[in-house]
C-alpha cells in the first residue's frame, strides 16, 4: 500500500499508536507522516501499514469465525 492508501484507511487512534511505536509525540507524528523529508517518515509509514494490515487481518478472521458458527 502506498501512503495515500494508508492515509485513506487510517482510523481514529491510529496516529496515536504510531506515535507510541516510534517514540514521538502525537503532534510530531502527524507531521512526520505528511512529510517525506522527516527522518522518521519511513518508520512511521511502516508502523501505520502494520496497524492497518493487522486490523484488516483481525476483521477478516472475525468474519470467518462468524461464518463457521453460522454454518454449524
PyMOL commands that set and color helices and strands:
alter all, ss='L'
color gray80, all
select helices_A, chain A and resi 3-9+14-22+26-34+41-71
alter helices_A, ss='H'
color red, helices_A
deselect
rebuild
show_as cartoon
